[in-house]
Amino acid sequence: MAYDNLGKKTQGKDFNFFQRMTVSSATFGDHPDMVVTFTTQGIMFMNEGSGVIEVSFNGNTVHTELNSGDSSKVLTFNDRVVSMIWFRVKTGGPSIPVRVEAWSTH
């Protein structure tokens, strides 16, 4: 089926987020590593390497971790508002790539 009559969507806000980075610090920084600029309906975190990445939503407290060795390698949160995200590797760990995807309908 062809959709020749449809073009690219260029109006309105895009409520989709995709970003990758490599986490190398063993401490949370003074500023967030990622900022989602809309209220999320769902957000997914993926550890794309080996080791453990700790995740914080306030830069102080570890709220979850992405462990490449178990089922927390990929985590999805539904109906959870997230905007600022900090990452750190567990002490002594290697640099680890992480991927974040988020979405909303409004």
DRENLUMKE-839051 format. One record per residue: residue number from 1; residue in three letters; x negated, y negated, z of N, C-alpha, C, O in turn. Coordinates in steps of 0.001 Angstrom, whole numbers. Atoms other than C-alpha are relative to their C-alpha. Layout:
! DRENLUMKE-839051
<atom drenza="NUM" mardo="ALA" n_xx="X" n_yy="Y" n_zz="Z" ca_xx="X" ca_yy="Y" ca_zz="Z" c_xx="X" c_yy="Y" c_zz="Z" o_xx="X" o_yy="Y" o_zz="Z"/>
...
END
This chain:
! DRENLUMKE-839051
<atom drenza="1" mardo="MET" n_xx="-839" n_yy="1166" n_zz="0" ca_xx="0" ca_yy="0" ca_zz="0" c_xx="-892" c_yy="-1241" c_zz="0" o_xx="-1823" o_yy="-1341" o_zz="799"/>
<atom drenza="2" mardo="ALA" n_xx="785" n_yy="1234" n_zz="113" ca_xx="-1400" ca_yy="-3386" ca_zz="-982" c_xx="696" c_yy="-1132" c_zz="737" o_xx="1925" o_yy="-1200" o_zz="769"/>
<atom drenza="3" mardo="TYR" n_xx="-518" n_yy="1164" n_zz="-707" ca_xx="-965" ca_yy="-6556" ca_zz="1046" c_xx="-592" c_yy="-1261" c_zz="-610" o_xx="-1110" o_yy="-2120" o_zz="105"/>
<atom drenza="4" mardo="ASP" n_xx="599" n_yy="1118" n_zz="728" ca_xx="-2078" ca_yy="-9044" ca_zz="-1602" c_xx="612" c_yy="-1346" c_zz="378" o_xx="-29" o_yy="-2383" o_zz="211"/>
<atom drenza="5" mardo="ASN" n_xx="-662" n_yy="1254" n_zz="-314" ca_xx="419" ca_yy="-11640" ca_zz="-406" c_xx="-351" c_yy="-532" c_zz="1398" o_xx="101" o_yy="-1611" o_zz="1779"/>
<atom drenza="6" mardo="LEU" n_xx="399" n_yy="430" n_zz="-1340" ca_xx="-1124" ca_yy="-11859" ca_zz="3085" c_xx="-1433" c_yy="-508" c_zz="-25" o_xx="-2290" o_yy="70" o_zz="-693"/>
<atom drenza="7" mardo="GLY" n_xx="1346" n_yy="560" n_zz="-90" ca_xx="-4161" ca_yy="-14003" ca_zz="3873" c_xx="-546" c_yy="137" c_zz="1406" o_xx="55" o_yy="792" o_zz="2258"/>
<atom drenza="8" mardo="LYS" n_xx="618" n_yy="-10" n_zz="-1320" ca_xx="-6460" ca_yy="-14475" ca_zz="6833" c_xx="812" c_yy="-856" c_zz="953" o_xx="1413" o_yy="-1852" o_zz="550"/>
<atom drenza="9" mardo="LYS" n_xx="-701" n_yy="775" n_zz="-1026" ca_xx="-4932" ca_yy="-15719" ca_zz="10058" c_xx="-947" c_yy="-1091" c_zz="493" o_xx="-1986" o_yy="-797" o_zz="1085"/>
<atom drenza="10" mardo="THR" n_xx="879" n_yy="1109" n_zz="-361" ca_xx="-6400" ca_yy="-19163" ca_zz="10669" c_xx="660" c_yy="-978" c_zz="963" o_xx="22" o_yy="-1944" o_zz="1382"/>
<atom drenza="11" mardo="GLN" n_xx="-695" n_yy="910" n_zz="-901" ca_xx="-3781" ca_yy="-20825" ca_zz="12895" c_xx="241" c_yy="679" c_zz="1338" o_xx="373" o_yy="1901" o_zz="1411"/>
<atom drenza="12" mardo="GLY" n_xx="-264" n_yy="-534" n_zz="-1325" ca_xx="-3221" ca_yy="-20405" ca_zz="16606" c_xx="-1259" c_yy="506" c_zz="672" o_xx="-2305" o_yy="648" o_zz="38"/>
<atom drenza="13" mardo="LYS" n_xx="1126" n_yy="-488" n_zz="-796" ca_xx="-5496" ca_yy="-19143" ca_zz="19346" c_xx="-176" c_yy="1501" c_zz="-187" o_xx="806" o_yy="2237" o_zz="-291"/>
<atom drenza="14" mardo="ASP" n_xx="327" n_yy="-1419" n_zz="116" ca_xx="-7220" ca_yy="-15778" ca_zz="19001" c_xx="-167" c_yy="571" c_zz="1402" o_xx="-1073" o_yy="165" o_zz="2130"/>
<atom drenza="15" mardo="PHE" n_xx="50" n_yy="-593" n_zz="-1326" ca_xx="-6588" ca_yy="-13693" ca_zz="22111" c_xx="-690" c_yy="1357" c_zz="-26" o_xx="-168" o_yy="2351" o_zz="479"/>
<atom drenza="16" mardo="ASN" n_xx="850" n_yy="-1184" n_zz="43" ca_xx="-9312" ca_yy="-11136" ca_zz="21444" c_xx="-1415" c_yy="-443" c_zz="346" o_xx="-1843" o_yy="-1530" o_zz="-43"/>
<atom drenza="17" mardo="PHE" n_xx="1355" n_yy="331" n_zz="-440" ca_xx="-12805" ca_yy="-11071" ca_zz="22958" c_xx="-886" c_yy="1210" c_zz="-247" o_xx="-494" o_yy="2343" o_zz="33"/>
<atom drenza="18" mardo="PHE" n_xx="989" n_yy="-1056" n_zz="219" ca_xx="-15877" ca_yy="-9049" ca_zz="21966" c_xx="-1371" c_yy="-615" c_zz="203" o_xx="-1701" o_yy="-1618" o_zz="-429"/>
<atom drenza="19" mardo="GLN" n_xx="1363" n_yy="492" n_zz="-206" ca_xx="-19409" ca_yy="-9566" ca_zz="23247" c_xx="-877" c_yy="1132" c_zz="502" o_xx="-440" o_yy="1988" o_zz="1270"/>
<atom drenza="20" mardo="ARG" n_xx="1029" n_yy="-940" n_zz="-462" ca_xx="-22570" ca_yy="-7507" ca_zz="23758" c_xx="-1157" c_yy="-799" c_zz="576" o_xx="-1432" o_yy="-1917" o_zz="140"/>
<atom drenza="21" mardo="MET" n_xx="1224" n_yy="589" n_zz="-528" ca_xx="-25624" ca_yy="-8312" ca_zz="25844" c_xx="-821" c_yy="1111" c_zz="642" o_xx="-316" o_yy="2206" o_zz="891"/>
<atom drenza="22" mardo="THR" n_xx="851" n_yy="-935" n_zz="-718" ca_xx="-28555" ca_yy="-6556" ca_zz="27468" c_xx="-201" c_yy="-541" c_zz="1403" o_xx="-617" o_yy="-1685" o_zz="1587"/>
<atom drenza="23" mardo="VAL" n_xx="126" n_yy="371" n_zz="-1403" ca_xx="-28585" ca_yy="-6639" ca_zz="31260" c_xx="-1376" c_yy="447" c_zz="480" o_xx="-1721" o_yy="1624" o_zz="378"/>
<atom drenza="24" mardo="SER" n_xx="1349" n_yy="-353" n_zz="-453" ca_xx="-32096" ca_yy="-6780" ca_zz="32716" c_xx="-300" c_yy="-465" c_zz="1419" o_xx="-1263" o_yy="9" o_zz="2023"/>
<atom drenza="25" mardo="SER" n_xx="252" n_yy="531" n_zz="-1337" ca_xx="-31853" ca_yy="-8687" ca_zz="36018" c_xx="583" c_yy="916" c_zz="1073" o_xx="1620" o_yy="1545" o_zz="860"/>
<atom drenza="26" mardo="ALA" n_xx="-488" n_yy="-776" n_zz="-1137" ca_xx="-31446" ca_yy="-6920" ca_zz="39376" c_xx="798" c_yy="-877" c_zz="962" o_xx="1188" o_yy="-420" o_zz="2036"/>
<atom drenza="27" mardo="THR" n_xx="-802" n_yy="903" n_zz="-824" ca_xx="-29596" ca_yy="-9972" ca_zz="40782" c_xx="1041" c_yy="-683" c_zz="-887" o_xx="839" o_yy="-846" o_zz="-2090"/>
<atom drenza="28" mardo="PHE" n_xx="-984" n_yy="792" n_zz="720" ca_xx="-26456" ca_yy="-11844" ca_zz="39789" c_xx="-546" c_yy="-1410" c_zz="-150" o_xx="-1114" o_yy="-1953" o_zz="798"/>
<atom drenza="29" mardo="GLY" n_xx="507" n_yy="1338" n_zz="261" ca_xx="-27351" ca_yy="-15190" ca_zz="38216" c_xx="870" c_yy="-1090" c_zz="610" o_xx="1930" o_yy="-812" o_zz="1171"/>
<atom drenza="30" mardo="ASP" n_xx="-751" n_yy="1148" n_zz="-514" ca_xx="-26189" ca_yy="-18673" ca_zz="39224" c_xx="1236" c_yy="-301" c_zz="-837" o_xx="2160" o_yy="-969" o_zz="-371"/>
<atom drenza="31" mardo="HIS" n_xx="-1107" n_yy="249" n_zz="923" ca_xx="-23828" ca_yy="-18735" ca_zz="36235" c_xx="461" c_yy="1341" c_zz="-569" o_xx="-329" o_yy="2280" o_zz="-651"/>
<atom drenza="32" mardo="PRO" n_xx="-476" n_yy="-1268" n_zz="546" ca_xx="-21615" ca_yy="-16029" ca_zz="34726" c_xx="-736" c_yy="376" c_zz="-1286" o_xx="-1197" o_yy="-485" o_zz="-2036"/>
<atom drenza="33" mardo="ASP" n_xx="613" n_yy="-512" n_zz="1229" ca_xx="-23059" ca_yy="-13843" ca_zz="31981" c_xx="966" c_yy="-68" c_zz="-1173" o_xx="551" o_yy="-243" o_zz="-2319"/>
<atom drenza="34" mardo="MET" n_xx="-1038" n_yy="84" n_zz="1030" ca_xx="-19773" ca_yy="-13855" ca_zz="30065" c_xx="1199" c_yy="-735" c_zz="573" o_xx="1498" o_yy="-631" o_zz="1762"/>
<atom drenza="35" mardo="VAL" n_xx="-1231" n_yy="687" n_zz="-389" ca_xx="-16658" ca_yy="-16022" ca_zz="30166" c_xx="1048" c_yy="274" c_zz="-1072" o_xx="842" o_yy="-26" o_zz="-2248"/>
<atom drenza="36" mardo="VAL" n_xx="-1142" n_yy="-214" n_zz="893" ca_xx="-13361" ca_yy="-14971" ca_zz="28615" c_xx="894" c_yy="-1228" c_zz="164" o_xx="1310" o_yy="-1552" o_zz="1276"/>
<atom drenza="37" mardo="THR" n_xx="-666" n_yy="1304" n_zz="-62" ca_xx="-11509" ca_yy="-18177" ca_zz="27744" c_xx="1529" c_yy="75" c_zz="-50" o_xx="2188" o_yy="-924" o_zz="-339"/>
<atom drenza="38" mardo="PHE" n_xx="-1449" n_yy="-151" n_zz="-84" ca_xx="-7974" ca_yy="-16796" ca_zz="28051" c_xx="318" c_yy="994" c_zz="1106" o_xx="-558" o_yy="1742" o_zz="1541"/>
<atom drenza="39" mardo="THR" n_xx="-437" n_yy="-928" n_zz="-1038" ca_xx="-5978" ca_yy="-14862" ca_zz="30651" c_xx="121" c_yy="1390" c_zz="-614" o_xx="914" o_yy="1603" o_zz="-1532"/>
<atom drenza="40" mardo="THR" n_xx="39" n_yy="-1330" n_zz="606" ca_xx="-6675" ca_yy="-11210" ca_zz="29933" c_xx="1186" c_yy="853" c_zz="439" o_xx="1645" o_yy="788" o_zz="1579"/>
<atom drenza="41" mardo="GLN" n_xx="-991" n_yy="-1032" n_zz="-304" ca_xx="-4025" ca_yy="-8529" ca_zz="29732" c_xx="-716" c_yy="1326" c_zz="192" o_xx="-284" o_yy="2174" o_zz="973"/>
<atom drenza="42" mardo="GLY" n_xx="820" n_yy="-1196" n_zz="-116" ca_xx="-6633" ca_yy="-5843" ca_zz="29334" c_xx="-1445" c_yy="-357" c_zz="-279" o_xx="-1738" o_yy="-1261" o_zz="-1062"/>
<atom drenza="43" mardo="ILE" n_xx="1427" n_yy="219" n_zz="228" ca_xx="-10407" ca_yy="-5693" ca_zz="29480" c_xx="-722" c_yy="1333" c_zz="136" o_xx="-402" o_yy="2142" o_zz="1006"/>
<atom drenza="44" mardo="MET" n_xx="743" n_yy="-1254" n_zz="27" ca_xx="-12854" ca_yy="-2889" ca_zz="28712" c_xx="-1491" c_yy="-303" c_zz="117" o_xx="-2016" o_yy="-1184" o_zz="-565"/>
<atom drenza="45" mardo="PHE" n_xx="1442" n_yy="115" n_zz="-207" ca_xx="-16455" ca_yy="-2563" ca_zz="29908" c_xx="-648" c_yy="1312" c_zz="-422" o_xx="-174" o_yy="2388" o_zz="-57"/>
<atom drenza="46" mardo="MET" n_xx="680" n_yy="-1192" n_zz="483" ca_xx="-18876" ca_yy="-147" ca_zz="28227" c_xx="-1503" c_yy="-92" c_zz="241" o_xx="-2152" o_yy="-1032" o_zz="-219"/>
<atom drenza="47" mardo="ASN" n_xx="1440" n_yy="-127" n_zz="-184" ca_xx="-22365" ca_yy="849" ca_zz="29363" c_xx="-516" c_yy="739" c_zz="-1225" o_xx="-201" o_yy="1914" o_zz="-1415"/>
<atom drenza="48" mardo="GLU" n_xx="478" n_yy="-605" n_zz="1245" ca_xx="-24150" ca_yy="1520" ca_zz="26058" c_xx="-1426" c_yy="527" c_zz="118" o_xx="-2073" o_yy="796" o_zz="-895"/>
<atom drenza="49" mardo="GLY" n_xx="1361" n_yy="-487" n_zz="-200" ca_xx="-27430" ca_yy="2684" ca_zz="27597" c_xx="-43" c_yy="1061" c_zz="1075" o_xx="904" o_yy="1827" o_zz="1256"/>
<atom drenza="50" mardo="SER" n_xx="197" n_yy="-963" n_zz="-1089" ca_xx="-28794" ca_yy="4743" ca_zz="30478" c_xx="-261" c_yy="-762" c_zz="1282" o_xx="-1057" o_yy="-1702" o_zz="1303"/>
<atom drenza="51" mardo="GLY" n_xx="168" n_yy="654" n_zz="-1288" ca_xx="-28558" ca_yy="3728" ca_zz="34114" c_xx="1318" c_yy="-544" c_zz="502" o_xx="2385" o_yy="-201" o_zz="-7"/>
<atom drenza="52" mardo="VAL" n_xx="-1189" n_yy="534" n_zz="-651" ca_xx="-26140" ca_yy="1782" ca_zz="36290" c_xx="6" c_yy="-1524" c_zz="-97" o_xx="-979" o_yy="-2180" o_zz="241"/>
<atom drenza="53" mardo="ILE" n_xx="-226" n_yy="1440" n_zz="46" ca_xx="-24782" ca_yy="-1738" ca_zz="35680" c_xx="1044" c_yy="-323" c_zz="1060" o_xx="2114" o_yy="284" o_zz="1095"/>
<atom drenza="54" mardo="GLU" n_xx="-977" n_yy="468" n_zz="-975" ca_xx="-23081" ca_yy="-3495" ca_zz="38584" c_xx="717" c_yy="-1215" c_zz="-577" o_xx="109" o_yy="-2046" o_zz="-1253"/>
<atom drenza="55" mardo="VAL" n_xx="-851" n_yy="1047" n_zz="568" ca_xx="-20206" ca_yy="-5852" ca_zz="37717" c_xx="626" c_yy="-807" c_zz="1138" o_xx="1096" o_yy="-242" o_zz="2125"/>
<atom drenza="56" mardo="SER" n_xx="-641" n_yy="883" n_zz="-970" ca_xx="-18937" ca_yy="-8877" ca_zz="39674" c_xx="901" c_yy="-976" c_zz="-731" o_xx="591" o_yy="-1412" o_zz="-1839"/>
<atom drenza="57" mardo="PHE" n_xx="-908" n_yy="998" n_zz="544" ca_xx="-16007" ca_yy="-11192" ca_zz="39026" c_xx="-121" c_yy="-1338" c_zz="723" o_xx="596" o_yy="-2285" o_zz="402"/>
<atom drenza="58" mardo="ASN" n_xx="228" n_yy="1267" n_zz="-694" ca_xx="-17279" ca_yy="-13880" ca_zz="41438" c_xx="-1484" c_yy="-347" c_zz="168" o_xx="-1806" o_yy="-1416" o_zz="688"/>
<atom drenza="59" mardo="GLY" n_xx="1436" n_yy="261" n_zz="-94" ca_xx="-21094" ca_yy="-13616" ca_zz="41276" c_xx="-611" c_yy="332" c_zz="1343" o_xx="-1808" o_yy="126" o_zz="1545"/>
<atom drenza="60" mardo="ASN" n_xx="492" n_yy="-335" n_zz="-1332" ca_xx="-21391" ca_yy="-12435" ca_zz="44881" c_xx="192" c_yy="1463" c_zz="367" o_xx="-702" o_yy="2096" o_zz="929"/>
<atom drenza="61" mardo="THR" n_xx="-408" n_yy="-1328" n_zz="-434" ca_xx="-19618" ca_yy="-9114" ca_zz="45361" c_xx="-21" c_yy="968" c_zz="-1174" o_xx="395" o_yy="616" o_zz="-2278"/>
<atom drenza="62" mardo="VAL" n_xx="-96" n_yy="-1043" n_zz="1029" ca_xx="-20025" ca_yy="-5886" ca_zz="43389" c_xx="1435" c_yy="509" c_zz="15" o_xx="1907" o_yy="1043" o_zz="1019"/>
<atom drenza="63" mardo="HIS" n_xx="-1389" n_yy="-427" n_zz="95" ca_xx="-16511" ca_yy="-5123" ca_zz="42179" c_xx="156" c_yy="1362" c_zz="-656" o_xx="1138" o_yy="2064" o_zz="-415"/>
<atom drenza="64" mardo="THR" n_xx="3" n_yy="-1331" n_zz="600" ca_xx="-17322" ca_yy="-2058" ca_zz="40097" c_xx="-1374" c_yy="234" c_zz="-598" o_xx="-2209" o_yy="-670" o_zz="-632"/>
<atom drenza="65" mardo="GLU" n_xx="1257" n_yy="-295" n_zz="680" ca_xx="-20183" ca_yy="-310" ca_zz="38349" c_xx="261" c_yy="879" c_zz="-1201" o_xx="1220" o_yy="1649" o_zz="-1244"/>
<atom drenza="66" mardo="LEU" n_xx="-48" n_yy="-805" n_zz="1220" ca_xx="-20754" ca_yy="1238" ca_zz="34955" c_xx="-1183" c_yy="951" c_zz="55" o_xx="-2328" o_yy="539" o_zz="-132"/>
<atom drenza="67" mardo="ASN" n_xx="1048" n_yy="-1008" n_zz="-167" ca_xx="-22708" ca_yy="4461" ca_zz="35431" c_xx="-30" c_yy="901" c_zz="-1227" o_xx="933" o_yy="1613" o_zz="-1513"/>
<atom drenza="68" mardo="SER" n_xx="95" n_yy="-787" n_zz="1240" ca_xx="-23953" ca_yy="6110" ca_zz="32241" c_xx="73" c_yy="1496" c_zz="255" o_xx="293" o_yy="2267" o_zz="-679"/>
<atom drenza="69" mardo="GLY" n_xx="11" n_yy="-1422" n_zz="-313" ca_xx="-24071" ca_yy="9456" ca_zz="34059" c_xx="1332" c_yy="573" c_zz="437" o_xx="1414" o_yy="1765" o_zz="732"/>
<atom drenza="70" mardo="ASP" n_xx="-1292" n_yy="-549" n_zz="-404" ca_xx="-20392" ca_yy="9760" ca_zz="34953" c_xx="1154" c_yy="-679" c_zz="-745" o_xx="937" o_yy="-1381" o_zz="-1733"/>
<atom drenza="71" mardo="SER" n_xx="-1175" n_yy="495" n_zz="719" ca_xx="-16854" ca_yy="8800" ca_zz="33966" c_xx="147" c_yy="-1518" c_zz="51" o_xx="985" o_yy="-2067" o_zz="-664"/>
<atom drenza="72" mardo="SER" n_xx="-85" n_yy="1459" n_zz="-42" ca_xx="-17410" ca_yy="5125" ca_zz="34882" c_xx="-880" c_yy="-666" c_zz="-1060" o_xx="-1087" o_yy="-1879" o_zz="-1012"/>
<atom drenza="73" mardo="LYS" n_xx="781" n_yy="575" n_zz="1110" ca_xx="-19587" ca_yy="4654" ca_zz="31762" c_xx="853" c_yy="-1001" c_zz="-786" o_xx="346" o_yy="-2012" o_zz="-1273"/>
<atom drenza="74" mardo="VAL" n_xx="-966" n_yy="889" n_zz="653" ca_xx="-16469" ca_yy="3057" ca_zz="30204" c_xx="1173" c_yy="-184" c_zz="956" o_xx="1778" o_yy="789" o_zz="1407"/>
<atom drenza="75" mardo="LEU" n_xx="-1129" n_yy="299" n_zz="-881" ca_xx="-13852" ca_yy="1305" ca_zz="32345" c_xx="953" c_yy="-968" c_zz="-694" o_xx="524" o_yy="-1915" o_zz="-1352"/>
<atom drenza="76" mardo="THR" n_xx="-1024" n_yy="885" n_zz="535" ca_xx="-10583" ca_yy="-298" ca_zz="31272" c_xx="892" c_yy="-461" c_zz="1141" o_xx="1337" o_yy="347" o_zz="1957"/>
<atom drenza="77" mardo="PHE" n_xx="-911" n_yy="564" n_zz="-983" ca_xx="-8521" ca_yy="-2627" ca_zz="33450" c_xx="1183" c_yy="-598" c_zz="-757" o_xx="999" o_yy="-1445" o_zz="-1632"/>
<atom drenza="78" mardo="ASN" n_xx="-1213" n_yy="547" n_zz="591" ca_xx="-4917" ca_yy="-3334" ca_zz="32436" c_xx="680" c_yy="-930" c_zz="997" o_xx="655" o_yy="-685" o_zz="2203"/>
<atom drenza="79" mardo="ASP" n_xx="-728" n_yy="964" n_zz="-819" ca_xx="-2907" ca_yy="-6283" ca_zz="33747" c_xx="-863" c_yy="-566" c_zz="1124" o_xx="-385" o_yy="-763" o_zz="2242"/>
<atom drenza="80" mardo="ARG" n_xx="912" n_yy="614" n_zz="-971" ca_xx="-5936" ca_yy="-7717" ca_zz="35547" c_xx="-582" c_yy="-1250" c_zz="-641" o_xx="-1182" o_yy="-1187" o_zz="-1714"/>
<atom drenza="81" mardo="VAL" n_xx="501" n_yy="1259" n_zz="538" ca_xx="-6839" ca_yy="-11351" ca_zz="35028" c_xx="-1501" c_yy="-96" c_zz="266" o_xx="-1941" o_yy="-47" o_zz="1415"/>
<atom drenza="82" mardo="VAL" n_xx="1451" n_yy="116" n_zz="-109" ca_xx="-10562" ca_yy="-11698" ca_zz="34344" c_xx="-441" c_yy="-1161" c_zz="-875" o_xx="7" o_yy="-1275" o_zz="-2016"/>
<atom drenza="83" mardo="SER" n_xx="551" n_yy="1053" n_zz="851" ca_xx="-12422" ca_yy="-14772" ca_zz="33127" c_xx="-1517" c_yy="-66" c_zz="104" o_xx="-2195" o_yy="-128" o_zz="-922"/>
<atom drenza="84" mardo="MET" n_xx="1456" n_yy="80" n_zz="-164" ca_xx="-15947" ca_yy="-14908" ca_zz="34613" c_xx="-548" c_yy="1368" c_zz="399" o_xx="17" o_yy="2059" o_zz="1246"/>
<atom drenza="85" mardo="ILE" n_xx="573" n_yy="-1323" n_zz="-232" ca_xx="-18195" ca_yy="-11839" ca_zz="34606" c_xx="-1509" c_yy="-134" c_zz="194" o_xx="-2195" o_yy="-768" o_zz="-608"/>
<atom drenza="86" mardo="TRP" n_xx="1436" n_yy="-91" n_zz="-258" ca_xx="-21640" ca_yy="-11283" ca_zz="36119" c_xx="-412" c_yy="1463" c_zz="-60" o_xx="352" o_yy="2353" o_zz="313"/>
<atom drenza="87" mardo="PHE" n_xx="546" n_yy="-1349" n_zz="65" ca_xx="-23826" ca_yy="-8235" ca_zz="35516" c_xx="-1375" c_yy="30" c_zz="656" o_xx="-2081" o_yy="-978" o_zz="690"/>
<atom drenza="88" mardo="ARG" n_xx="1375" n_yy="-240" n_zz="-439" ca_xx="-26948" ca_yy="-6797" ca_zz="37131" c_xx="-250" c_yy="1500" c_zz="-79" o_xx="672" o_yy="2307" o_zz="46"/>
<atom drenza="89" mardo="VAL" n_xx="357" n_yy="-1416" n_zz="-45" ca_xx="-28816" ca_yy="-3523" ca_zz="36889" c_xx="-243" c_yy="357" c_zz="1455" o_xx="-670" o_yy="-480" o_zz="2250"/>
<atom drenza="90" mardo="LYS" n_xx="303" n_yy="-442" n_zz="-1356" ca_xx="-29088" ca_yy="-1485" ca_zz="40036" c_xx="-1502" c_yy="-80" c_zz="194" o_xx="-2254" o_yy="213" o_zz="-736"/>
<atom drenza="91" mardo="THR" n_xx="1414" n_yy="230" n_zz="-284" ca_xx="-32453" ca_yy="-2176" ca_zz="41672" c_xx="-872" c_yy="1126" c_zz="-550" o_xx="-610" o_yy="2309" o_zz="-329"/>
<atom drenza="92" mardo="GLY" n_xx="937" n_yy="-953" n_zz="565" ca_xx="-35296" ca_yy="-499" ca_zz="39840" c_xx="439" c_yy="604" c_zz="-1314" o_xx="-274" o_yy="1429" o_zz="-1885"/>
<atom drenza="93" mardo="GLY" n_xx="-516" n_yy="-574" n_zz="1236" ca_xx="-33188" ca_yy="287" ca_zz="36805" c_xx="-569" c_yy="-671" c_zz="-1234" o_xx="-1158" o_yy="-1749" o_zz="-1152"/>
<atom drenza="94" mardo="PRO" n_xx="481" n_yy="557" n_zz="1273" ca_xx="-34060" ca_yy="-299" ca_zz="33153" c_xx="968" c_yy="-1057" c_zz="-536" o_xx="2070" o_yy="-1215" o_zz="-10"/>
<atom drenza="95" mardo="SER" n_xx="-924" n_yy="886" n_zz="717" ca_xx="-32574" ca_yy="-2958" ca_zz="30865" c_xx="1045" c_yy="867" c_zz="-692" o_xx="729" o_yy="1910" o_zz="-1265"/>
<atom drenza="96" mardo="ILE" n_xx="-1104" n_yy="-822" n_zz="499" ca_xx="-29177" ca_yy="-1719" ca_zz="29740" c_xx="936" c_yy="-860" c_zz="-845" o_xx="1352" o_yy="-1928" o_zz="-396"/>
<atom drenza="97" mardo="PRO" n_xx="-989" n_yy="731" n_zz="793" ca_xx="-26911" ca_yy="-2871" ca_zz="26886" c_xx="1412" c_yy="245" c_zz="521" o_xx="1768" o_yy="1363" o_zz="892"/>
<atom drenza="98" mardo="VAL" n_xx="-1390" n_yy="-87" n_zz="-428" ca_xx="-23310" ca_yy="-3612" ca_zz="27855" c_xx="876" c_yy="-653" c_zz="-1071" o_xx="454" o_yy="-1578" o_zz="-1764"/>
<atom drenza="99" mardo="ARG" n_xx="-961" n_yy="521" n_zz="970" ca_xx="-20265" ca_yy="-4288" ca_zz="25701" c_xx="1301" c_yy="-280" c_zz="735" o_xx="1734" o_yy="516" o_zz="1569"/>
<atom drenza="100" mardo="VAL" n_xx="-1273" n_yy="380" n_zz="-623" ca_xx="-17064" ca_yy="-6091" ca_zz="26745" c_xx="992" c_yy="-362" c_zz="-1098" o_xx="674" o_yy="-1110" o_zz="-2023"/>
<atom drenza="101" mardo="GLU" n_xx="-1105" n_yy="343" n_zz="882" ca_xx="-13767" ca_yy="-6256" ca_zz="24884" c_xx="1197" c_yy="-353" c_zz="874" o_xx="1480" o_yy="333" o_zz="1856"/>
<atom drenza="102" mardo="ALA" n_xx="-1187" n_yy="410" n_zz="-755" ca_xx="-10678" ca_yy="-8096" ca_zz="26151" c_xx="1082" c_yy="-447" c_zz="-974" o_xx="801" o_yy="-794" o_zz="-2121"/>
<atom drenza="103" mardo="TRP" n_xx="-1113" n_yy="366" n_zz="877" ca_xx="-7237" ca_yy="-8895" ca_zz="24779" c_xx="1167" c_yy="-515" c_zz="823" o_xx="1259" o_yy="-288" o_zz="2030"/>
<atom drenza="104" mardo="SER" n_xx="-1246" n_yy="482" n_zz="-582" ca_xx="-3945" ca_yy="-10585" ca_zz="25497" c_xx="949" c_yy="-332" c_zz="-1152" o_xx="525" o_yy="-432" o_zz="-2304"/>
<atom drenza="105" mardo="THR" n_xx="-965" n_yy="374" n_zz="1013" ca_xx="-760" ca_yy="-11459" ca_zz="23646" c_xx="322" c_yy="-1468" c_zz="74" o_xx="1029" o_yy="-1984" o_zz="-791"/>
<atom drenza="106" mardo="HIS" n_xx="-279" n_yy="1429" n_zz="-154" ca_xx="-667" ca_yy="-15064" ca_zz="24904" c_xx="-1126" c_yy="-721" c_zz="694" o_xx="-1049" o_yy="-1932" o_zz="902"/>
END
